[in-house]
Structure formats: C-alpha cells, structure tokens
Amino acid sequence: MRNRAIYFLGTLILLTLGSSVKAQDYLIGPTLSYQFQKGSIIKTGAYFAFPFIGDHILRADATANFTWTQKKFAVIPEAAITYYPQTYVLTPFVRAEVTPYTVTPKLGVSLATLLDLDFGYGFSINDKKDYRPMKGFAVSLRFSIPLNYRINM
C-alpha cells in the first residue's frame, strides 16, 4: 500500500508542476519500451521532462509494465526519474526505476531524449506472490514521443 501512495504522490507532483510552466518549458508525452529482466516486459506510460539547472533535463515517468513470465501475466506499476546532464543529440543519462517489487538504477545513452538505451540491475525490495524474485540485470529500449515539441526558427 505504501508503494502505491508513493506512486500516486509522484503523479500528483507531475501534474502540479505541469500547470505552472509554459509549453516550451517542458516536454510531455507517451512512452513505449521493451525491457528484459528475468523475462520480457513491455512498458507503456507517460513522461514529463523539464529543464533543470541550465541545459540539464530532469524527467519523470509513470508506466505500466506488462509481463508474461513464469507462465503468468502481470501488470506492474512503475515510477522512474531520469537525469540528462547535457542536451546534445547523443546524451548519457542516469535513471532510477521503482516498482512495488524492485528498485533498478540504470545508466544509458539517449538520442535527443527520443530514443533511450539503458542498462542496470534490479534489486528486490518485495516479493510478488507466486513469482520468483524480480531482480537482476536489466536492459531497456525506450521510445518517447513529445506531444508539445516545437522547433523555434
């Protein structure tokens, strides 16, 4: 129950921040990704990214993870935060993902924050009933579609 409260609190903070900034001050949109961590996971959700100290970018994601592992289907909520220290076309980043069952720190590289490839390790914080512990090496490929992106000319 505590994890759900943290998840919804993060979503509430995103909505609050979103109402106080102008359209070009942030990016918002859907994401779709594939992750392998003890099995295949398809993730879909939304993100909110905004400038943080100059050209640095901070991004928050709320996703639903759809997985079919151990011959069982599950939908697992996830919250994540990503820090992009630069805004180049090819940018390194650090990311942390939290589900009710794992905490997964990651390192990756991003192509203009539209396509991300990351690697990390999931640490088990809770067991899902009737599942083996969800932990271990993780690799993800994530597509992000900014709905309010505009090129200024």
Stockholm file with secondary structure:
# STOCKHOLM 1.0

chainA/1-153         MRNRAIYFLGTLILLTLGSSVKAQDYLIGPTLSYQFQKGSIIKTGAYFAFPFIGDHILRADATANFTWTQKKFAVIPEAAITYYPQTYVLTPFVRAEVTPYTVTPKLGVSLATLLDLDFGYGFSINDKKDYRPMKGFAVSLRFSIPLNYRINM
#=GR chainA/1-153 SS CHHHHHHHHHHHHHHHHHHTSCGGGCEEEEEEEEEESSSEEEEEEEEEEEECSTTCEEEEEEEEEEEEETTEEEEEEEEEEEEESCCSSEEEEEEEEECSSEEEEEEEEEETTTEEEEEEEEEESSCCTTSCCCCEEEEEEEEECCTTCCCCC
#=GC SS_cons         CHHHHHHHHHHHHHHHHHHTSCGGGCEEEEEEEEEESSSEEEEEEEEEEEECSTTCEEEEEEEEEEEEETTEEEEEEEEEEEEESCCSSEEEEEEEEECSSEEEEEEEEEETTTEEEEEEEEEESSCCTTSCCCCEEEEEEEEECCTTCCCCC
//
